[in-house]
Amino acid sequence: MNIFDEFQSRLAAIIERLGREGALPPGLDTGKVVVESPRDASHGDLATNAAMVLAKEAKSNPRALAERIAAALAEDPDVVSAEVAGPGFINIRLEGAVFRRVVAACVAQGRDFGRVPRSGAERVNVEYVSANPTGPMHVGHGRGAVFGDALANLLAFAGEDVAREYYINDAGAQVDVLARSAYLRYREALGETVSIPEGLYPGDYLKPVGEALARAHGDALLTQDEAQWLPLVRQTAIDMMMDMIRADLAALDIRHDVFFSERSLSSGPVDRIRETIDDLRSRDLVYEGRLAPPKGQPVEDWEDREQTLFRATAFGDDVDRPLLKSDGSYTYFASDIAYHASKFARGFAVMIDVWGADHGGYVKRMNAAVKAVTAGRGVLDVKLCQLVRLLRNGEPVKMSKRAGEFVTLRDVVDEVGRDAVRFMMLFRKNDATLDFDLAKVIEQSKDNPVFYVQYAHARCHSVFRQAAAAFGPVSDESLASADLSVLSDSGELDVIRRLAQFPRQIEAAAAAHEPHRIAFYLYDLASEFHALWNKGKEAPHLRFVIETDQMSSYARLALVKAVMSVLASGLAILGVAAPEEMR
């Protein structure tokens, strides 16, 4: 049950009826009419902008139009009052029966409350993590991994057909550096004393790669030229690094549907990058030309040469972009264009890329590329995840000895647990820097959001254990038949109003691609539930279980069941456990 959609439909019907009756022009476009929660809860239960967005088309003063709509709304048996505010907003107060239906719907639908049936709309590709396979994942990778996974969960809950994809950057100079670093560890495994020169990867995580190479090849690689051993060592190192990355992701309960190899774009029977460039050239979107030096770059550092360029400026970019390097090899951008063309060819008209904040300057050109290769039919939304500052009691955490340059994600997960990592990575908007304090996220207090929300869910279960001790097992059928008119206290109504917002929160968060909204919502719901629990301690007649009053107890148990279901659904979207007990 979505009371916002329900009243949006009722508003549309009212406007249509007023049009038929001649009180309004017929056929007004209600597509921009919105029903939402008022900013100030004291103003009512719902608010609508109907008069504000229809006034121009209706050739009416917004406030006068609002008065007409409000008068019609007031005739609805579920409406206590409809009042005009400011220049033409309408605030609506609802009968208690509406909220009782919300509780009943939560009980009946359980964890499907707020879920949207699969719509059959265009498929959505969410590409996230896509860390270079050159070492273990760091905490920054973890933020993008958690964000992308939660976003995919959210979109699926909102009825989208979602595929989760990892783009393996297994082409280019960085994987050759990886291979040379692994080769040194191979020589080390054979007994040599090696030093890792600057420019190679120094972390101990490559020692197992060297040992594996030594077991597989003995000393045979020592007699080969680099051109011979590098491809073999590179592939072994990439495979083992990807195994490590998959294990790191599994520790966060993150699994992808597709692992797409960058190298496959140009190494298979068909060179997909060349094919994409040729297609763009056939549409006059690739040409040979020269670029001016970037602003602020010394002229002596600029190579003025004719290049193969993509007309990115035709699609909103600042400059046209090179597709080939001076040695004739493809630029990273050329590979990325072909990769996104592949996504579209695989049936994904909607593409969401989750990148680190350091890639922000790449967004315009990639949007231009997607518009070009999909002839405007594809949509790309790039979500940037800002840095994570890792702290312990407010002090920066030292780098990992194993990684050599950073703190690994696995170290953090092993220390504080999956749930703390996932929830706290989502308890801040993705484009804001996150301070992650290892000591704070395991505190058992209201100041620790993940504990506070999980504790609310565990408390719900404890209520049902208490009820079972008092009345015997409580069935869903008994909750469905409970007299919900008992739920009239202001604290109870606050919780129900929050529950009623869940379907709209799902819609809004999915539309904006912002899973952090669900984390915020769960914290607010938990706060109101804990407040109601505490109220019952002070006022015994409001306790969830009153052994001498089974009727009131069952009504409140229905409310607790509704809270428990929504908390469990929301936590599942975030990929966080919903415990039945907290120890």
N, C-alpha and C positions, 0 to 999 in steps of 0.2 A: 504494500500500500504506500503510494507516494502522494501525500496530501498536497504537495506543491503542483505536481502534474494534474492532479484531480481538480484543484481549484483553477488552474490555468484553463482547463477544458470548460469548466463552468463559466469562467469569464468570457471565453470565446463564444459560448452559447448565448450568454446575456447580450453581448455586443451584436451578434447576429439577430437576436430577437428584437433588439431596439432598432436595428436597421429595417427589419420587416415592418415594424410598427410605425416607422417614419420619424422616430425620435432621434435617429442618427442616420447618416448617409449609408445606404446598403453596401455590402461588400468590402468593408474596411479590412485592411491587412493586419491581422493580429499576430503575425510572425515574430514581432519584436516585443510582444507583451511578456513580462516576466513576473512570476510570483515567487517571493523569497521571504526569508526571515527578516523582520525589521532590524535595523542596527541596534536599536534600544528595545529590549524585550518588554519594557513597560508600555510600549506603544501598541502591542497586540501580538497575535500569533503569526500573522502573515502580512505581507505588504506587496503592493503591485504598482507598477509604473504605467498601467494601461492608459490612463488619461493623458499622461505626458507624451507617450509615443504616438497616440492616435489623434491628438488635437489638431495637428497641421492638416492631415488628410481629411479630418472631420470638419475642418474650418470652424473650430470652436475654441473658446478659451479653455485652457487645460483644467482650471479649477471648476468651471461650470460643467465641463464634461465629466469630471470626477464625481461631482454631486449626483449626476444622473446615474452613473455606474454604481456608485455606493448605495443609492436608494434601491436599485435592483438587487444588489448583493444582499442587502438587509432582509429581503424577502426569503432568502434561502434558510431552510429550517436548521441548517448546521452553523449558521452565522449568528452570533450574539449581537455584534455591531460592526458597521463599516463606516469609518470616519475619514474625512478628507483632511490631509495635513499639508502645510506648506503650499507650494505652487500647484499641487495636484496629485500628490501621492495618496494612496488609499491604504489605511491600516485596518486589518480585519481581525476580530476576536471570534474564536470558534467555541461552539458548544463542547462540553466535556465528553459527549458521546463520540465526537470525532477522535479524540485521543484514546478513548477506550478501544476504538476500532484499531488504532495503531498497535496497542498492546496485544490485542487478539491476533492481529496479522503477524506480529513477531513470534508469538507462541505457535501459531499454525505453520508458518513458513520456516521457522528455525533459522539456520545459517543461510537460507536462500532469501531471507528478507533483504530487500535492496538489490538483489541480483537481477541483472537484465538478461532476458533470453537471447540466445545467439541471433543476431539480426540478419545474417547473410550479406552484410555489407562488405566493402572491399577489405581484403586481408591487410594486416598491419605487421610490418617487420620492425622489431626492436633490436637494434644492434648495440651491444654494450660490452664493456671490459676491453676487448680487442687490444690487450696489452702486448707489446712486442715480446716474442717468445725468447727473451734473452736472460731471464732470471725469474726469481720468485716475485709474486705480486707484493706491492707495497700498500700502505694504508690508503693512499690516494686512489689507487686502482680499486680498492675495496669500496670506496664511496660510490664510484660509478657502477660497480657490480651490483651493489645493494639497490641503488636507485633504479637501474635498468630492470632488475628482476622484480622489484615491487611494482614498477610501472607496468610491466607485462602482466603481473597478477591482477592489477587494478583494471586494465583494459579488458582482460578476459572476464572478470566479474561484471564489467559493464557491457558485456555482450559482443565484444570484438573477437575476431579470429586472428590470434596472435602467434607469430613465430619469433623465437628467441635466437639471435644469431651472434656468433663471435667471428670477427674478421682476423685471421692469422696473418700478421705482417711478416711473412716468411720469404720476402724478396728484398733486395736492397743491401746497402752497405752494412747495416747493423747486424745482420745474420752472418755476414762474412767475418765481422769482428768476433761474434760469438764463436764461430768455428775456430778461429785462430786462438782464442782464449782456451777453448776446450782441448785443442791440440797440445797446448803447453801442459794442461792437466794430464793428458795422455802420457806425455813424456815423463811427467812427475810420477805417474803410476808405474812406470817401467823402471823407476829408481833414480832418475835424474833429479838434481836440485835445480829448481827453476825460480825465476823471479818474474813477476807480472809487470811488464812495462806499461807506462802511461798510455791510455787509449784503448787498452783491453779491459775485460771484465775481471776484477780481482776477487770476487766473492768465492767462498769455499763451496758454494752450491754446485760449482762445476767439477769438483773432485769426483763425484760419482759418475759423471759423464766420461772423464778420463779413464776411470777404472773399468767402465763398461767397454770402452774402445780397446783397452789393453787385453781384456778377457776375450773379446771377439777377434782381434787381429794380431795379438802378440806384438812383435816389433816390426811387422811388415810395413807399417805406414812410415816408419823412419827413413826408409830408402826411397820413398816416393817424392816427386816434386809437389809443390803446393797445389798446382792445377789438378793433380791426381787425387790427393787426399782431401782437399777442401770440400768438394761436394758431398763426400761420404761422411766426413766429420760434421759438416753442417747439418745434414739431415738427421743424424743420430742426436746431435745436440738439440735441435728443434723438437724432435719427438719426445725427448726426455724432459725438456723444459715445459712442453705442453702437458705432459703427464703430471708434472709438478703443479702447474697452474690449475689443471682440472681438479687435483686433490685439494688445493687451496680453496677453490670455489665450492667443492663438495662440503668442505668444513662449514661453509655458510649456507649450505643447502641450495646452491645455485647450479643449475644444469641447463645447458643450451640445447636447442633442437638442431642447430646447424653450426658446424665449424667450417668456415669458408676460407680457402687458401688463396692468398694474394698471388702466389707463384702460379697457381692454376690458370690465372687469367691469360698468361702468355706462354705457358710451357706445354699446353695440351695440343691436340691436333689442330685446333683453331686458335689463333692469336686474337683473343677477345678485345685486347686494348687496340690493336691495329684495326680491327673490325669496327670498333666504336669511333675511332678517329676518322676512318673512311666514311662512315655514315654521316658524321657531322660535316665533313668536307663536302659531301654530296649535297648538303643543304646550305652550303656557303657559310658554315659556322666555324670553319677552320681555314686559316690563310697563312701565307708566309709574309712576315713583316718584322719591324724593329720596335723595341720598347724604349721609352725614355728611362733614364736611371731613377730608381726610387728616391723619393725626397729625403734629403739628409745624407745620402750615401756619397762618399768622395768619388769624383769622376774617374780617378785612376783605378778604382776598384771595380769599375763597371765594364762589363764586356759588351761592347756594342756590336751585335751581329744579327744577321737575319735568322729568325726563328719560326718554328711552326707554332701558331698561336690559336687559341680558342677565343671566339668572340664573346667573352664573359660579360663585357659591358652592355651587350644587347639584352642581357637578362638581369641587369641591376648591379653588376659588380663594378668596382672602381677602375680596374684596368683589365685588358685582355691577358690571358694566362698562357705561359709556355707549356707545350705538351712533350717536347723532346729536349734532352740535354745536349750539350755541345758534342758529346761522343756518340750521339744518335740513340742512346737508351731513353726509355720513357721516364718522364718525371713522375713523382708520387701522385701529382694531381691527375695525370693521365690514367694511372691505375685506378684512382678513386672514381673517376668518371665511369670507367668500364665496370667497376664493381657495382655502382649504383644503377647502371643500365642493366646489369645482371639481375639485381633485385626486382626491378620493374618487369623484366622479361619473365621472372619467376612468379609473377602475379601480385606483387606488392606495390599498390598504388600509393599507400601511405607508408612512409619510412621515418623512423625515429632513430637518430644516432645520439648516443650518450658519449660525450667527449670530456676530456680534462680541460680545465680553464685555459691552459696554455695554447689550446687550439682555437681560441676565439677569433683570431684573425682569418681563419680558414672558412668561416661560416658562409660569408657572402658568395665566395666563389663556388662553394659546393651547392648552395641553393641555385645559383645560376646554371650549374652543370645539370642538376636534376631537371630543371625546367626545360633545358635543351634536349636532353636524351629522351625525355618522356613526352615531348611536344606539349608541355604544359599540363599533362594529365596526372603527373606524379606530384606528391606533396612530401617535402622533407622538413622535419622539425628537429633541429639540433639542440639538445639539452646539455649545457655546460655544467660540470660539477667542479666547484671551487676546491681550494686546498683544504687539507685536514691538518690541523696543528695538534700533534700528539703530546699530551701532558700527563704528569703524575703528580697529584696534589699541587697543581699550578705550575710545575717546573717542566721544561722540555725534556722529552725522553731521548736517551742516547741512541745512536745508531746500532743496528744489529751487527754482531760480529760475523754471522753467517753470510749476510748479504753484502757487507762491506761498505755500503753507501747509504743505507736506509733501514728503517724498521719494517720488517716483513708483516704482511697482513696476517699470516698464520700465527706469528708470535702474539699478536693482539687477540686473535680469536681464542688461542689456547689459554691466554691469561684471563680474559673477562667473559668468554662464552659467546656463542653465536647470537643469542637474543639481544644482548646488550649492544653488540656491534651493529646489528641490523636496525634496531629501533633508533639508536642515537644517530646513525647515519641519515635517518629519515626525519629526525625531529628538528630539522632546520631546512629551509629552502635550498635546493641544490646549488643555486648560484651565489650563496652566501658562504663565506669561510666558516669552517666548523672547528671549534675547540673540543677535542675529545680527551677527557681526563680519565685515565684508567682507574683512578681511585674512586672518582665520583660515580661512575656507571655501575659499580657493584654495591653502592650504599643501599640499605633498606630504609628509604625515607621518601617523603613526598617530593623531595628535590631531585630524586632520580626517576625520570618519567617512565622508563621501562618497568621498573619495580612497581611503581604506582598503578600502572595499567594492569599488569599481570596480577597484582595483588587484588584488584577489584574483581577480576575473573575468578580467582581462587576463593574470594569471599562469597561469591555467588554460589559456588559449589558447597561451601561450608554451610550456607543457609539451607540448602537441600538436604545435607546430612542431618542438620538439626531438625528439619521438618520430618524426615524419615523416622527419627527417634521419637518424635511426638505423635505422628499420625500414621506411620507406616509409609511404604513407598508411595511417592507422589507421581501419578501418571499424567501424561500430556492431555488425556481426555478430561481429567478432573480440572486441570488448569484452563482448558478451553471452555468449560462450563462455569467457571468462577464468575461471581457477580462483581464486575469491575467498577461498578459505581462506588465501591468502597474507596477507590483511589481518588481522593479529593484534596489531600493535603498539598500545600504549595510545593514542598520538597518532592513529593511524588510527581506532581505535574511538571516540575522542572525536568525531572528525569525523562518523563514521557515526551515532552517537547523535544528534548535532545535526541531521543530515539527516532522521532518522526523526521528529523533532519537527515538521517543516515542515507536514504535513497538519493536525496538531492546532493549530498556530499559526494556520493559515488559518481553521479553524473557530472558534477562540476569538476571534480579532481581528474576524472578520465578525460574530459574535454580539454582541460588545460594541461594535461600530461604532468600533473603535480601530485605524486603520492604522499608528499609531506602533509597534505591537507587531512589525510586519513589519520596520520599519527597525532596531529593536533586535535582532531575530533575525538579520538579515543581518550586522550588525556582529559578533555573537558567532560566526556561522559563518565569516566572513572571518578573525577572530582565530585560530580553531582551525586554519583552513587555512594561514594564514601561519606559525603555530607548527610545523605539520607540515613545511612547506617548510624552515624553519630547522633542524629536527631532521635532515632529510636532508643538510643541509650538514655537520653535525657527525658523522653516522653514515651513511656512503656506502651501506650496504646498505638504507637506507630511502628512497633517492632514487626519484623517480617514474619516471625513465628510467635503466635500467642496460643498456647496450648488450650486455653479455655474459649478460644474464638476461631474455630476452623474456617468459617466463612471469610473473615477478614484475612486470615493467614493465606488462604488459597488465592485470593485476589492479589495480595502482595507477592506471593510466590510466582504468579503469572508475570508480574512486573520484573522480578528478579530473573526469571527465565528469559525474558525479552532482552534484558541488559546482558546476560551471559551470552546469548546467541550473537548479538551485535558485536560485543567485544571479541568473541572468537572469530567472527567473520573478518573484522577489521585487522586483527592480529595476523590472520592467515594471509591477507593481502600483503601485509608488510613482511611476511615470512618469519614471524615471531611465534613462539609456542604460547599456547593458552593453558597454563598449568591449573590443575584442580586443587593443588596444595602448594603453599610456599613454606619452605623450611629455613 
